[in-house]
């Protein structure tokens, strides 16, 4: 039997999740008709609030949490630094957790952070623990999704413009005369993978170019999948004359494959990628890329948490902040 959640109550009552939260927490700034509708919906759908989630914070802990997918990924290190620097300015500490993109590990850290009574949560979600994340929301703990998002969560979101960044990057490849541009992108279950693939298609469409679907390979953002995808691309007909890699780890794997096949960049094949890690400039030649404002993502996300902490008596309308990226042209195309 599917678990009844606060989202079901909100849908039945025809109000927002934050309104349901305010009613169940006994807040006074709710119209009586709305309160009655919510209480009736609770009874109609058979909602039983998580007792742990209903417990009120007895004191400030001056802490916020950040759960990332891969602490070895430079983008998350930058996001964490931005969030930590901002938290420190408010007299808060940051707990950093690495889910490894694993739903069980993410759930473990969510439980651990709950026990630590954090006052705000930043998370790059796996997409599998929405109910537990909603417990934080229900207890009036501000939640901000960073880098990627789950549409099943009505929280604040801070991301970069993944579609536009990929579109501009692929257009820059086209403008340099390349005709058969392949793409190695992340999982279609993750918004960053979906948006970057969408940007790739948009760029080709803008130049009236057709996509060769055997030139599109799906990875999971890991280096090994970039390596495997590039090996497959080098067996296709026609061969790609340029490659767009959807993140820095898949790019490393693809570059390893290119080297093993004794191909030269850009003489034999052009190459560009999303992200701009330090090693991209040390590669020979340096790699054309999309540079994301990751440090700023951390700052903006943390600032949203502290803004929400000041607005505890107000109904929160979820905000999505989309930051723009920068295309950096180097010698790889």
C-alpha positions as CSV (number, residue, x, y, z in Angstrom):
1,X,0.0,0.0,0.0
2,X,1.4,3.4,-1.0
3,X,2.2,5.7,1.9
4,X,-0.1,8.7,2.3
5,X,1.9,11.9,2.4
6,X,1.4,15.6,3.1
7,X,1.3,16.1,-0.7
8,X,-1.9,14.0,-0.8
9,X,-3.5,16.1,1.9
10,X,-2.6,19.3,0.0
11,X,-4.1,17.9,-3.3
12,X,-7.3,16.8,-1.5
13,X,-7.7,20.2,0.2
14,X,-6.8,22.2,-2.9
15,X,-4.0,24.1,-1.1
16,X,-0.2,24.2,-1.1
17,X,1.9,21.9,0.9
18,X,3.2,24.8,3.0
19,X,-0.4,25.7,3.9
20,X,-1.0,22.1,5.1
21,X,2.2,22.4,7.1
22,X,1.1,25.6,8.8
23,X,-2.3,24.1,9.7
24,X,-0.8,20.9,11.2
25,X,1.7,22.9,13.1
26,X,-1.0,25.1,14.6
27,X,0.0,28.4,13.1
28,X,-2.5,31.2,13.6
29,X,-2.1,33.0,10.2
30,X,-4.5,30.6,8.4
31,X,-8.1,31.3,7.4
32,X,-10.7,29.2,9.3
33,X,-12.2,27.8,6.1
34,X,-8.7,26.7,4.9
35,X,-8.0,25.1,8.3
36,X,-11.3,23.2,8.1
37,X,-10.6,22.1,4.6
38,X,-7.1,20.8,5.5
39,X,-8.4,19.0,8.6
40,X,-11.1,17.3,6.6
41,X,-8.6,16.3,3.9
42,X,-6.4,14.8,6.6
43,X,-9.3,12.6,7.7
44,X,-10.5,11.8,4.1
45,X,-7.1,10.6,2.8
46,X,-6.2,8.9,6.1
47,X,-3.0,10.9,6.7
48,X,-1.0,10.0,9.8
49,X,1.9,12.5,10.3
50,X,5.3,11.1,11.0
51,X,5.7,11.6,14.8
52,X,9.3,12.5,14.4
53,X,8.5,15.0,11.7
54,X,5.9,16.7,13.9
55,X,8.3,17.3,16.7
56,X,9.2,21.0,17.1
57,X,12.7,22.3,17.3
58,X,13.3,23.2,21.0
59,X,16.4,25.3,20.3
60,X,18.6,26.6,17.5
61,X,21.5,24.3,16.6
62,X,23.1,26.8,14.2
63,X,23.8,24.1,11.6
64,X,22.7,23.3,8.1
65,X,23.3,20.2,6.0
66,X,24.5,19.6,2.5
67,X,24.2,16.3,0.7
68,X,26.0,15.9,-2.6
69,X,26.3,13.1,-5.1
70,X,30.1,12.8,-5.4
71,X,32.5,14.7,-3.2
72,X,35.3,14.0,-5.6
73,X,33.5,16.1,-8.3
74,X,35.0,19.6,-8.3
75,X,31.6,21.2,-8.9
76,X,30.3,19.9,-5.5
77,X,33.5,21.0,-3.8
78,X,32.9,24.5,-5.1
79,X,29.2,24.4,-4.1
80,X,30.1,23.3,-0.6
81,X,32.7,26.0,-0.3
82,X,30.2,28.7,-1.3
83,X,27.6,27.3,1.1
84,X,30.0,27.0,4.0
85,X,31.4,30.5,3.5
86,X,27.8,31.9,3.5
87,X,26.8,29.8,6.6
88,X,29.8,31.1,8.5
89,X,28.7,34.7,7.9
90,X,25.4,33.9,9.6
91,X,27.2,32.1,12.5
92,X,26.2,28.6,11.3
93,X,28.2,25.5,10.6
94,X,27.8,23.2,7.6
95,X,27.6,19.4,7.7
96,X,28.8,17.9,4.4
97,X,27.5,14.5,3.4
98,X,28.4,12.4,0.3
99,X,25.5,10.2,-0.9
100,X,27.5,8.7,-3.7
101,X,24.2,9.0,-5.8
102,X,23.0,6.0,-3.7
103,X,19.5,6.2,-2.4
104,X,20.2,4.1,0.8
105,X,23.2,6.2,1.6
106,X,21.2,9.4,1.0
107,X,18.4,8.1,3.3
108,X,21.0,7.4,6.0
109,X,22.4,10.9,5.8
110,X,18.9,12.4,5.9
111,X,18.1,10.5,9.1
112,X,21.5,11.5,10.6
113,X,21.0,15.2,9.7
114,X,17.5,15.0,11.2
115,X,18.9,13.7,14.5
116,X,21.4,16.5,14.5
117,X,18.4,18.9,14.3
118,X,19.8,20.9,11.3
119,X,18.0,24.1,10.6
120,X,18.3,24.0,6.8
121,X,19.1,21.4,4.1
122,X,20.8,21.7,0.7
123,X,20.7,18.6,-1.4
124,X,21.5,17.3,-4.9
125,X,18.7,14.7,-4.7
126,X,18.9,11.1,-6.0
127,X,15.2,11.2,-6.6
128,X,14.3,8.3,-4.3
129,X,13.7,9.8,-0.9
130,X,11.1,12.5,-1.5
131,X,8.9,11.5,1.5
132,X,11.8,11.8,3.9
133,X,12.9,15.1,2.5
134,X,9.3,16.3,2.8
135,X,9.6,15.5,6.6
136,X,12.1,18.4,6.8
137,X,9.7,20.7,5.0
138,X,6.8,19.6,7.2
139,X,8.9,20.5,10.3
140,X,9.6,24.0,8.7
141,X,13.2,23.2,7.9
142,X,14.1,25.1,4.6
143,X,15.1,22.7,1.8
144,X,17.0,23.8,-1.3
145,X,17.8,21.5,-4.2
146,X,21.2,22.3,-5.8
147,X,22.7,21.4,-9.2
148,X,19.8,19.0,-10.1
149,X,16.2,18.8,-9.0
150,X,13.3,16.4,-8.5
151,X,10.0,17.6,-9.7
152,X,8.3,15.6,-6.9
153,X,9.6,18.1,-4.4
154,X,8.1,21.5,-3.9
155,X,11.2,23.2,-2.6
156,X,13.5,26.0,-3.6
157,X,15.9,25.1,-6.4
158,X,19.3,26.6,-7.4
159,X,20.7,25.3,-10.7
160,X,22.7,26.5,-13.7
161,X,21.2,26.9,-17.1
162,X,22.1,23.4,-18.3
163,X,20.1,23.5,-21.6
164,X,21.4,26.9,-22.7
165,X,25.0,26.0,-21.7
166,X,25.0,22.8,-23.8
167,X,23.3,24.6,-26.7
168,X,25.8,27.4,-26.8
169,X,28.7,24.9,-26.5
170,X,27.5,22.7,-29.3
171,X,26.8,25.8,-31.4
172,X,30.4,26.9,-30.9
173,X,31.6,23.5,-32.2
174,X,29.3,23.8,-35.3
175,X,30.6,27.3,-36.0
176,X,34.1,25.8,-36.3
177,X,33.1,23.6,-39.2
178,X,32.3,20.3,-37.6
179,X,29.5,18.3,-39.2
180,X,29.1,15.0,-37.2
181,X,29.0,16.0,-33.6
182,X,28.4,13.2,-31.1
183,X,27.2,13.5,-27.5
184,X,27.9,11.6,-24.3
185,X,25.4,12.7,-21.8
186,X,24.2,11.7,-18.3
187,X,21.2,9.7,-17.2
188,X,17.8,10.7,-18.6
189,X,16.4,10.3,-15.1
190,X,18.5,13.2,-13.9
191,X,17.6,16.8,-14.9
192,X,21.2,17.7,-15.7
193,X,21.4,14.8,-18.2
194,X,18.0,15.6,-19.7
195,X,18.7,19.4,-20.1
196,X,22.1,19.0,-21.6
197,X,20.9,16.5,-24.1
198,X,18.0,18.9,-24.9
199,X,20.6,21.7,-25.5
200,X,22.5,19.4,-27.8
201,X,19.4,18.8,-29.9
202,X,18.5,22.5,-29.9
203,X,21.9,23.5,-31.3
204,X,21.7,21.0,-34.1
205,X,18.2,22.2,-34.9
206,X,19.3,25.9,-34.9
207,X,21.7,25.0,-37.7
208,X,19.3,22.7,-39.6
209,X,21.5,19.7,-38.8
210,X,20.2,16.2,-38.2
211,X,21.2,14.2,-35.2
212,X,22.6,10.7,-35.8
213,X,21.1,8.7,-33.0
214,X,24.0,6.3,-33.1
215,X,26.1,9.3,-32.1
216,X,24.2,9.8,-28.9
217,X,25.5,7.7,-25.9
218,X,24.0,7.7,-22.4
219,X,26.2,7.4,-19.4
220,X,25.7,7.9,-15.7
221,X,28.2,10.8,-15.2
222,X,31.0,8.3,-14.2
223,X,34.4,8.2,-16.0
224,X,33.9,4.5,-16.9
225,X,30.7,5.3,-18.9
226,X,32.5,8.0,-20.8
227,X,35.2,5.6,-21.7
228,X,32.7,2.9,-22.9
229,X,30.7,5.4,-24.8
230,X,33.7,6.8,-26.7
231,X,34.8,3.3,-27.6
232,X,31.3,2.7,-29.1
233,X,31.3,6.0,-30.9
234,X,34.6,5.2,-32.6
235,X,32.9,2.1,-34.2
236,X,30.0,4.1,-35.7
237,X,29.5,5.0,-39.4
238,X,29.9,7.8,-40.1
239,X,32.5,8.5,-37.5
240,X,32.0,11.6,-35.4
241,X,34.3,14.5,-36.2
242,X,33.7,16.1,-32.7
243,X,32.3,15.0,-29.3
244,X,30.4,16.9,-26.6
245,X,30.8,15.3,-23.2
246,X,28.1,16.0,-20.6
247,X,30.4,16.3,-17.6
248,X,34.0,16.3,-16.5
249,X,34.1,12.7,-15.4
250,X,32.6,11.3,-18.6
251,X,35.0,13.6,-20.5
252,X,38.0,12.1,-18.7
253,X,36.9,8.6,-19.8
254,X,36.3,9.7,-23.4
255,X,39.7,11.3,-23.6
256,X,41.3,8.1,-22.3
257,X,39.6,6.2,-25.1
258,X,40.7,8.7,-27.8
259,X,44.3,8.5,-26.6
260,X,44.2,4.7,-26.7
261,X,42.9,4.9,-30.3
262,X,45.9,7.1,-31.2
263,X,43.7,10.0,-32.3
264,X,44.8,13.6,-32.0
265,X,42.7,16.5,-30.8
266,X,41.6,18.5,-32.7
267,X,43.3,17.2,-35.8
268,X,41.4,13.9,-35.9
269,X,38.5,14.7,-33.6
270,X,37.2,17.9,-31.9
271,X,36.3,17.7,-28.2
272,X,34.3,19.9,-25.7
273,X,32.7,19.3,-22.4
274,X,30.4,20.6,-19.7
275,X,32.4,21.7,-16.6
276,X,35.8,23.3,-16.4
277,X,37.9,21.4,-13.9
278,X,41.6,22.4,-13.3
279,X,42.9,19.6,-15.4
280,X,41.1,20.9,-18.5
281,X,43.8,23.5,-18.9
282,X,46.6,21.1,-18.3
283,X,45.4,18.8,-21.1
284,X,47.2,19.1,-24.4
285,X,45.4,20.8,-26.0
286,X,43.2,22.6,-23.3
287,X,39.6,21.6,-23.5
288,X,36.8,23.9,-24.7
289,X,34.1,23.9,-22.0
290,X,31.1,25.2,-20.2
291,X,32.1,26.8,-16.9
292,X,29.4,26.8,-14.3
293,X,29.3,29.3,-11.4
294,X,29.4,26.5,-8.8
295,X,30.7,28.6,-5.9
296,X,27.8,31.1,-6.5
297,X,25.3,28.2,-6.6
298,X,26.4,27.4,-3.0
299,X,26.1,31.0,-1.9
300,X,22.7,31.5,-3.4
301,X,21.3,28.3,-2.0
302,X,22.6,29.0,1.5
303,X,21.2,32.6,1.3
304,X,17.8,31.1,0.4
305,X,17.9,28.9,3.5
306,X,18.6,31.9,5.8
307,X,15.9,34.0,4.0
308,X,13.4,31.2,4.7
309,X,14.5,31.0,8.3
310,X,13.5,34.7,8.6
311,X,10.1,34.0,7.0
312,X,8.8,31.2,9.3
313,X,5.4,32.8,9.7
314,X,4.9,33.3,5.9
315,X,3.7,30.8,3.3
316,X,6.7,29.8,1.2
317,X,6.3,29.9,-2.5
318,X,9.0,27.8,-4.0
319,X,11.7,29.7,-5.9
320,X,13.9,28.4,-8.8
321,X,17.1,30.4,-9.3
322,X,18.8,29.6,-12.6
323,X,22.3,30.9,-12.9
324,X,24.0,31.5,-16.3
325,X,27.1,29.6,-17.5
326,X,30.1,30.8,-19.5
327,X,31.5,29.2,-22.7
328,X,35.3,29.1,-22.7
329,X,36.8,28.4,-26.1
330,X,40.1,26.6,-26.0
331,X,42.2,24.7,-28.6
332,X,40.3,21.4,-28.6
333,X,37.9,22.4,-31.4
